[in-house]
């Protein structure tokens, strides 16, 4: 599965809860996650039909910054999303 990787300015679980409905509609429940421990507040989206522009627009519409890290796009096992902590998806 191809994974889109984004740098964001998401700072907290509350921020994630605010945009979770948007990401669920865009990519699907369980097909995205955040790494708030990373200095770039990484968002990974693993939906093969999602365009990076749509992710960027969805976050921008909610007042957040989002930039694709094109050199970070890579294949990853589906387990990456299945094992993600539910509070970060």
N, C-alpha and C positions, 0 to 999 in steps of 0.2 A: 504494500500500500504506500502510495506517495504521501509524504507529510509536508504540509506547508508550515514554515516556521516564521514567527513574527516577533519583533521587539516591540514592547508596549510600555505604557506608563501606568498600567494597572498596579495598585499598591497594596490592596487588601482583599480579604475574603468578601467584604461588603461590596467592593467594586465588582468582583466576580459575580456575586449574586445579582447585582444590578443588570449585568449584560448577559447572564446565563440564558434567559429566554430567547434573546436574539441569536446567540450562537447555537442553541438547540434547534431553532427554526432553520437556520442557515446550513448547519453541518449535520445535525442530528445528535441526539442525546448520547453521550459517551464517546463521541468522535472528536473531542477537543479537550485540551487541558492547559493549565498555566503552571509555570515554575516560578513562583514568587521569590524563591531563594536565589535565583540567578539575577545578576546585576541588570540584565536587560528585560526582566519580567516577561519571560518567554511565553508565547502562546503557540501551541501546536494544534494544527487542524488536520485530521486524517480522512477527510471525505474526498473521494476522487472527483466528484462533480463540482466542487466548490472552487470558485475563482478567487484569486488573492484580492482583487479589487473589491469584491463583495464583503470580504472580511474587514478590510480597511475602512470601507464606507460604513459598515455596521458599527464599528467601534467609534468612528468619528461622529456619527449621529448621536452617540451617547456621551460625547465629550471627551473621548479618550484618543490618545495617539497610538498609531499602529504602523509599523514599517516592516515589509517583508525582508527577511534575511535570505536572499536568493542563494547564496553559497552554502546555506544550511539546509536547503531542501534535500531530503533524502528518503530512502525507503526505510520503514521501521516495522517491526512486528505489531500486529493488531493487539497483542498483549499489553503494549505500552498504554493503550487507552483502557483496556479492560481492568488493569490493576491500579489505575489512577485513584487517588483519594477522592471520594465523592465531593468533598468540600471544595476541591479545586477544579471541578468540571462544570 
